[in-house]
Amino acid sequence: MGFGGPVWHVSVGRGSKADARLKALQVLAGVGDAALGEWDEEGEIAYHVRRRLTAEEAADIGVVDVRGTPEAQRRFVAMRPFLPSGWTEIQ
């Protein structure tokens, strides 16, 4: 998506924009480096915050892009019970 590297990504789907942003930032507390890049996006059903991983995090985690793979489908199926009704997006 053009963030210049791997990102932590949190989506919050309930409450006001300010509440959703606060919740997302609480989840991201202690990970990533906002100085490397942090992006907020207000979507139709969720508020998103993405933050670049530090170089150390990326090396420790072993970042792998699973989009468009069977692994992505397995992860989507596992998350399905927690997503809003009708959610079909797989990125």
N, CA, C and O atoms as a GROMACS GRO file, in nm:
protein
  364
    1MET      N    1   0.082  -0.121   0.000
    1MET     CA    2   0.000   0.000   0.000
    1MET      C    3   0.085   0.126   0.000
    1MET      O    4   0.032   0.237   0.011
    2GLY      N    5   0.214   0.112  -0.012
    2GLY     CA    6   0.297   0.230  -0.025
    2GLY      C    7   0.337   0.296   0.105
    2GLY      O    8   0.353   0.418   0.110
    3PHE      N    9   0.355   0.218   0.210
    3PHE     CA   10   0.395   0.275   0.339
    3PHE      C   11   0.546   0.271   0.359
    3PHE      O   12   0.596   0.315   0.463
    4GLY      N   13   0.619   0.222   0.262
    4GLY     CA   14   0.764   0.220   0.271
    4GLY      C   15   0.821   0.107   0.353
    4GLY      O   16   0.940   0.107   0.384
    5GLY      N   17   0.739   0.012   0.388
    5GLY     CA   18   0.784  -0.102   0.467
    5GLY      C   19   0.669  -0.160   0.546
    5GLY      O   20   0.555  -0.114   0.532
    6PRO      N   21   0.696  -0.259   0.629
    6PRO     CA   22   0.589  -0.325   0.705
    6PRO      C   23   0.531  -0.233   0.811
    6PRO      O   24   0.600  -0.149   0.869
    7VAL      N   25   0.401  -0.251   0.835
    7VAL     CA   26   0.330  -0.167   0.932
    7VAL      C   27   0.248  -0.252   1.028
    7VAL      O   28   0.200  -0.359   0.992
    8TRP      N   29   0.234  -0.202   1.150
    8TRP     CA   30   0.132  -0.252   1.241
    8TRP      C   31   0.002  -0.190   1.194
    8TRP      O   32   0.003  -0.076   1.147
    9HIS      N   33  -0.110  -0.261   1.203
    9HIS     CA   34  -0.238  -0.211   1.154
    9HIS      C   35  -0.347  -0.247   1.254
    9HIS      O   36  -0.366  -0.364   1.288
   10VAL      N   37  -0.418  -0.144   1.302
   10VAL     CA   38  -0.529  -0.164   1.394
   10VAL      C   39  -0.653  -0.102   1.333
   10VAL      O   40  -0.649   0.010   1.282
   11SER      N   41  -0.764  -0.173   1.337
   11SER     CA   42  -0.893  -0.123   1.290
   11SER      C   43  -0.991  -0.127   1.405
   11SER      O   44  -1.004  -0.229   1.472
   12VAL      N   45  -1.061  -0.016   1.428
   12VAL     CA   46  -1.160  -0.006   1.535
   12VAL      C   47  -1.291   0.036   1.470
   12VAL      O   48  -1.297   0.137   1.400
   13GLY      N   49  -1.396  -0.041   1.494
   13GLY     CA   50  -1.520  -0.017   1.422
   13GLY      C   51  -1.636   0.042   1.499
   13GLY      O   52  -1.746   0.052   1.445
   14ARG      N   53  -1.616   0.081   1.623
   14ARG     CA   54  -1.730   0.132   1.700
   14ARG      C   55  -1.691   0.261   1.771
   14ARG      O   56  -1.575   0.283   1.805
   15GLY      N   57  -1.793   0.347   1.793
   15GLY     CA   58  -1.771   0.470   1.867
   15GLY      C   59  -1.739   0.587   1.776
   15GLY      O   60  -1.740   0.574   1.654
   16SER      N   61  -1.709   0.700   1.836
   16SER     CA   62  -1.677   0.820   1.761
   16SER      C   63  -1.537   0.808   1.702
   16SER      O   64  -1.459   0.720   1.740
   17LYS      N   65  -1.506   0.896   1.609
   17LYS     CA   66  -1.373   0.897   1.547
   17LYS      C   67  -1.265   0.916   1.654
   17LYS      O   68  -1.163   0.846   1.653
   18ALA      N   69  -1.287   1.009   1.745
   18ALA     CA   70  -1.189   1.035   1.851
   18ALA      C   71  -1.172   0.912   1.940
   18ALA      O   72  -1.059   0.877   1.975
   19ASP      N   73  -1.281   0.848   1.978
   19ASP     CA   74  -1.274   0.728   2.062
   19ASP      C   75  -1.204   0.614   1.988
   19ASP      O   76  -1.121   0.544   2.046
   20ALA      N   77  -1.237   0.597   1.861
   20ALA     CA   78  -1.177   0.490   1.782
   20ALA      C   79  -1.027   0.512   1.769
   20ALA      O   80  -0.949   0.418   1.781
   21ARG      N   81  -0.986   0.636   1.743
   21ARG     CA   82  -0.842   0.666   1.729
   21ARG      C   83  -0.771   0.639   1.861
   21ARG      O   84  -0.662   0.580   1.862
   22LEU      N   85  -0.830   0.681   1.971
   22LEU     CA   86  -0.770   0.659   2.102
   22LEU      C   87  -0.752   0.509   2.128
   22LEU      O   88  -0.646   0.466   2.174
   23LYS      N   89  -0.856   0.430   2.100
   23LYS     CA   90  -0.846   0.285   2.119
   23LYS      C   91  -0.737   0.225   2.032
   23LYS      O   92  -0.660   0.141   2.078
   24ALA      N   93  -0.729   0.268   1.907
   24ALA     CA   94  -0.627   0.216   1.817
   24ALA      C   95  -0.487   0.250   1.868
   24ALA      O   96  -0.398   0.165   1.865
   25LEU      N   97  -0.468   0.372   1.914
   25LEU     CA   98  -0.338   0.411   1.965
   25LEU      C   99  -0.302   0.336   2.093
   25LEU      O  100  -0.185   0.308   2.118
   26GLN      N  101  -0.402   0.304   2.174
   26GLN     CA  102  -0.377   0.225   2.294
   26GLN      C  103  -0.327   0.085   2.256
   26GLN      O  104  -0.236   0.031   2.319
   27VAL      N  105  -0.388   0.028   2.153
   27VAL     CA  106  -0.346  -0.105   2.108
   27VAL      C  107  -0.203  -0.099   2.055
   27VAL      O  108  -0.126  -0.193   2.074
   28LEU      N  109  -0.167   0.010   1.988
   28LEU     CA  110  -0.034   0.023   1.930
   28LEU      C  111   0.073   0.070   2.029
   28LEU      O  112   0.191   0.078   1.994
   29ALA      N  113   0.032   0.100   2.150
   29ALA     CA  114   0.128   0.150   2.250
   29ALA      C  115   0.243   0.050   2.266
   29ALA      O  116   0.221  -0.069   2.290
   30GLY      N  117   0.364   0.100   2.253
   30GLY     CA  118   0.482   0.016   2.275
   30GLY      C  119   0.532  -0.059   2.154
   30GLY      O  120   0.631  -0.131   2.163
   31VAL      N  121   0.466  -0.043   2.039
   31VAL     CA  122   0.515  -0.109   1.918
   31VAL      C  123   0.533  -0.006   1.807
   31VAL      O  124   0.469   0.098   1.805
   32GLY      N  125   0.622  -0.039   1.716
   32GLY     CA  126   0.645   0.048   1.601
   32GLY      C  127   0.712   0.178   1.639
   32GLY      O  128   0.750   0.201   1.754
   33ASP      N  129   0.726   0.264   1.538
   33ASP     CA  130   0.786   0.395   1.556
   33ASP      C  131   0.710   0.495   1.470
   33ASP      O  132   0.726   0.498   1.348
   34ALA      N  133   0.628   0.577   1.535
   34ALA     CA  134   0.548   0.676   1.464
   34ALA      C  135   0.636   0.773   1.386
   34ALA      O  136   0.592   0.829   1.285
   35ALA      N  137   0.759   0.794   1.431
   35ALA     CA  138   0.850   0.885   1.360
   35ALA      C  139   0.887   0.829   1.222
   35ALA      O  140   0.922   0.906   1.133
   36LEU      N  141   0.878   0.697   1.204
   36LEU     CA  142   0.904   0.635   1.075
   36LEU      C  143   0.783   0.644   0.983
   36LEU      O  144   0.795   0.627   0.862
   37GLY      N  145   0.667   0.671   1.041
   37GLY     CA  146   0.544   0.685   0.965
   37GLY      C  147   0.425   0.631   1.042
   37GLY      O  148   0.430   0.521   1.097
   38GLU      N  149   0.318   0.709   1.044
   38GLU     CA  150   0.193   0.666   1.105
   38GLU      C  151   0.081   0.728   1.023
   38GLU      O  152   0.084   0.847   0.992
   39TRP      N  153  -0.019   0.646   0.989
   39TRP     CA  154  -0.126   0.690   0.901
   39TRP      C  155  -0.260   0.656   0.962
   39TRP      O  156  -0.282   0.544   1.007
   40ASP      N  157  -0.350   0.753   0.962
   40ASP     CA  158  -0.487   0.735   1.010
   40ASP      C  159  -0.579   0.736   0.888
   40ASP      O  160  -0.556   0.809   0.792
   41GLU      N  161  -0.683   0.656   0.895
   41GLU     CA  162  -0.780   0.653   0.786
   41GLU      C  163  -0.918   0.624   0.844
   41GLU      O  164  -0.936   0.527   0.918
   42GLU      N  165  -1.014   0.707   0.810
   42GLU     CA  166  -1.151   0.684   0.853
   42GLU      C  167  -1.226   0.615   0.740
   42GLU      O  168  -1.260   0.678   0.640
   43GLY      N  169  -1.251   0.486   0.757
   43GLY     CA  170  -1.323   0.409   0.656
   43GLY      C  171  -1.472   0.412   0.682
   43GLY      O  172  -1.520   0.478   0.774
   44GLU      N  173  -1.547   0.339   0.600
   44GLU     CA  174  -1.693   0.337   0.613
   44GLU      C  175  -1.739   0.265   0.738
   44GLU      O  176  -1.838   0.305   0.800
   45ILE      N  177  -1.669   0.157   0.777
   45ILE     CA  178  -1.714   0.081   0.895
   45ILE      C  179  -1.608   0.071   1.004
   45ILE      O  180  -1.633   0.014   1.110
   46ALA      N  181  -1.490   0.126   0.979
   46ALA     CA  182  -1.384   0.118   1.080
   46ALA      C  183  -1.288   0.236   1.066
   46ALA      O  184  -1.277   0.298   0.960
   47TYR      N  185  -1.222   0.265   1.175
   47TYR     CA  186  -1.116   0.365   1.178
   47TYR      C  187  -0.984   0.289   1.184
   47TYR      O  188  -0.969   0.198   1.266
   48HIS      N  189  -0.889   0.325   1.100
   48HIS     CA  190  -0.764   0.251   1.087
   48HIS      C  191  -0.645   0.337   1.128
   48HIS      O  192  -0.639   0.456   1.095
   49VAL      N  193  -0.551   0.277   1.198
   49VAL     CA  194  -0.422   0.341   1.222
   49VAL      C  195  -0.315   0.240   1.183
   49VAL      O  196  -0.316   0.125   1.227
   50ARG      N  197  -0.223   0.286   1.101
   50ARG     CA  198  -0.109   0.204   1.059
   50ARG      C  199   0.018   0.274   1.105
   50ARG      O  200   0.030   0.396   1.095
   51ARG      N  201   0.112   0.197   1.154
   51ARG     CA  202   0.238   0.252   1.205
   51ARG      C  203   0.352   0.162   1.160
   51ARG      O  204   0.344   0.039   1.172
   52ARG      N  205   0.457   0.223   1.108
   52ARG     CA  206   0.574   0.147   1.064
   52ARG      C  207   0.638   0.069   1.178
   52ARG      O  208   0.650   0.120   1.289
   53LEU      N  209   0.678  -0.053   1.149
   53LEU     CA  210   0.756  -0.133   1.243
   53LEU      C  211   0.897  -0.074   1.252
   53LEU      O  212   0.945  -0.012   1.157
   54THR      N  213   0.960  -0.094   1.365
   54THR     CA  214   1.102  -0.061   1.375
   54THR      C  215   1.180  -0.168   1.298
   54THR      O  216   1.127  -0.276   1.271
   55ALA      N  217   1.304  -0.137   1.264
   55ALA     CA  218   1.389  -0.236   1.196
   55ALA      C  219   1.406  -0.360   1.282
   55ALA      O  220   1.409  -0.472   1.232
   56GLU      N  221   1.418  -0.338   1.413
   56GLU     CA  222   1.435  -0.451   1.505
   56GLU      C  223   1.312  -0.540   1.508
   56GLU      O  224   1.323  -0.662   1.506
   57GLU      N  225   1.194  -0.478   1.511
   57GLU     CA  226   1.069  -0.557   1.510
   57GLU      C  227   1.058  -0.639   1.383
   57GLU      O  228   1.026  -0.758   1.388
   58ALA      N  229   1.085  -0.577   1.270
   58ALA     CA  230   1.074  -0.648   1.142
   58ALA      C  231   1.170  -0.766   1.138
   58ALA      O  232   1.134  -0.873   1.088
   59ALA      N  233   1.292  -0.748   1.189
   59ALA     CA  234   1.390  -0.856   1.190
   59ALA      C  235   1.347  -0.967   1.285
   59ALA      O  236   1.360  -1.086   1.253
   60ASP      N  237   1.297  -0.930   1.403
   60ASP     CA  238   1.254  -1.030   1.502
   60ASP      C  239   1.134  -1.110   1.455
   60ASP      O  240   1.126  -1.231   1.476
   61ILE      N  241   1.040  -1.042   1.393
   61ILE     CA  242   0.915  -1.105   1.351
   61ILE      C  243   0.935  -1.188   1.225
   61ILE      O  244   0.871  -1.292   1.207
   62GLY      N  245   1.024  -1.144   1.137
   62GLY     CA  246   1.041  -1.211   1.009
   62GLY      C  247   0.922  -1.179   0.920
   62GLY      O  248   0.844  -1.267   0.886
   63VAL      N  249   0.909  -1.055   0.883
   63VAL     CA  250   0.793  -1.004   0.810
   63VAL      C  251   0.772  -1.078   0.679
   63VAL      O  252   0.865  -1.096   0.600
   64VAL      N  253   0.649  -1.122   0.657
   64VAL     CA  254   0.610  -1.190   0.535
   64VAL      C  255   0.475  -1.134   0.491
   64VAL      O  256   0.382  -1.124   0.570
   65ASP      N  257   0.465  -1.097   0.364
   65ASP     CA  258   0.340  -1.046   0.308
   65ASP      C  259   0.257  -1.165   0.261
   65ASP      O  260   0.295  -1.233   0.165
   66VAL      N  261   0.145  -1.191   0.327
   66VAL     CA  262   0.063  -1.308   0.292
   66VAL      C  263  -0.056  -1.273   0.203
   66VAL      O  264  -0.136  -1.360   0.170
   67ARG      N  265  -0.068  -1.146   0.164
   67ARG     CA  266  -0.183  -1.108   0.082
   67ARG      C  267  -0.190  -1.191  -0.045
   67ARG      O  268  -0.089  -1.215  -0.111
   68GLY      N  269  -0.312  -1.237  -0.077
   68GLY     CA  270  -0.333  -1.314  -0.198
   68GLY      C  271  -0.288  -1.459  -0.190
   68GLY      O  272  -0.278  -1.527  -0.293
   69THR      N  273  -0.260  -1.506  -0.070
   69THR     CA  274  -0.212  -1.644  -0.054
   69THR      C  275  -0.315  -1.727   0.023
   69THR      O  276  -0.407  -1.670   0.083
   70PRO      N  277  -0.301  -1.860   0.022
   70PRO     CA  278  -0.388  -1.943   0.106
   70PRO      C  279  -0.378  -1.905   0.254
   70PRO      O  280  -0.476  -1.915   0.328
   71GLU      N  281  -0.260  -1.862   0.298
   71GLU     CA  282  -0.242  -1.820   0.437
   71GLU      C  283  -0.333  -1.700   0.469
   71GLU      O  284  -0.392  -1.695   0.576
   72ALA      N  285  -0.344  -1.606   0.377
   72ALA     CA  286  -0.433  -1.491   0.396
   72ALA      C  287  -0.577  -1.538   0.411
   72ALA      O  288  -0.651  -1.488   0.497
   73GLN      N  289  -0.618  -1.634   0.329
   73GLN     CA  290  -0.755  -1.686   0.338
   73GLN      C  291  -0.778  -1.755   0.472
   73GLN      O  292  -0.884  -1.736   0.532
   74ARG      N  293  -0.681  -1.834   0.520
   74ARG     CA  294  -0.695  -1.900   0.650
   74ARG      C  295  -0.708  -1.797   0.762
   74ARG      O  296  -0.789  -1.814   0.853
   75ARG      N  297  -0.629  -1.691   0.755
   75ARG     CA  298  -0.637  -1.587   0.858
   75ARG      C  299  -0.772  -1.516   0.854
   75ARG      O  300  -0.830  -1.486   0.958
   76PHE      N  301  -0.822  -1.489   0.733
   76PHE     CA  302  -0.951  -1.424   0.720
   76PHE      C  303  -1.062  -1.511   0.779
   76PHE      O  304  -1.148  -1.461   0.853
   77VAL      N  305  -1.060  -1.639   0.748
   77VAL     CA  306  -1.162  -1.732   0.801
   77VAL      C  307  -1.156  -1.734   0.954
   77VAL      O  308  -1.260  -1.737   1.020
   78ALA      N  309  -1.036  -1.732   1.010
   78ALA     CA  310  -1.022  -1.733   1.156
   78ALA      C  311  -1.075  -1.605   1.220
   78ALA      O  312  -1.127  -1.609   1.332
   79MET      N  313  -1.064  -1.493   1.151
   79MET     CA  314  -1.111  -1.364   1.204
   79MET      C  315  -1.259  -1.338   1.176
   79MET      O  316  -1.319  -1.250   1.237
   80ARG      N  317  -1.317  -1.414   1.085
   80ARG     CA  318  -1.456  -1.391   1.041
   80ARG      C  319  -1.554  -1.370   1.156
   80ARG      O  320  -1.638  -1.280   1.147
   81PRO      N  321  -1.549  -1.449   1.264
   81PRO     CA  322  -1.647  -1.431   1.372
   81PRO      C  323  -1.635  -1.295   1.441
   81PRO      O  324  -1.729  -1.253   1.510
   82PHE      N  325  -1.524  -1.227   1.426
   82PHE     CA  326  -1.502  -1.100   1.495
   82PHE      C  327  -1.528  -0.979   1.406
   82PHE      O  328  -1.520  -0.865   1.453
   83LEU      N  329  -1.560  -1.002   1.279
   83LEU     CA  330  -1.580  -0.893   1.184
   83LEU      C  331  -1.728  -0.858   1.172
   83LEU      O  332  -1.814  -0.941   1.198
   84PRO      N  333  -1.756  -0.734   1.131
   84PRO     CA  334  -1.896  -0.695   1.112
   84PRO      C  335  -1.964  -0.782   1.007
   84PRO      O  336  -1.900  -0.832   0.915
   85SER      N  337  -2.093  -0.800   1.023
   85SER     CA  338  -2.172  -0.879   0.929
   85SER      C  339  -2.155  -0.822   0.788
   85SER      O  340  -2.164  -0.701   0.768
   86GLY      N  341  -2.131  -0.909   0.692
   86GLY     CA  342  -2.117  -0.867   0.554
   86GLY      C  343  -1.978  -0.828   0.512
   86GLY      O  344  -1.956  -0.797   0.395
   87TRP      N  345  -1.883  -0.829   0.603
   87TRP     CA  346  -1.745  -0.791   0.570
   87TRP      C  347  -1.686  -0.893   0.473
   87TRP      O  348  -1.688  -1.013   0.501
   88THR      N  349  -1.635  -0.847   0.361
   88THR     CA  350  -1.581  -0.940   0.261
   88THR      C  351  -1.441  -0.904   0.216
   88THR      O  352  -1.380  -0.979   0.138
   89GLU      N  353  -1.388  -0.794   0.261
   89GLU     CA  354  -1.259  -0.746   0.213
   89GLU      C  355  -1.144  -0.831   0.264
   89GLU      O  356  -1.131  -0.857   0.383
   90ILE      N  357  -1.060  -0.873   0.170
   90ILE     CA  358  -0.935  -0.940   0.203
   90ILE      C  359  -0.827  -0.859   0.131
   90ILE      O  360  -0.828  -0.849   0.008
   91GLN      N  361  -0.735  -0.802   0.207
   91GLN     CA  362  -0.628  -0.722   0.144
   91GLN      C  363  -0.498  -0.795   0.154
   91GLN      O  364  -0.395  -0.745   0.107
   0.00000   0.00000   0.00000
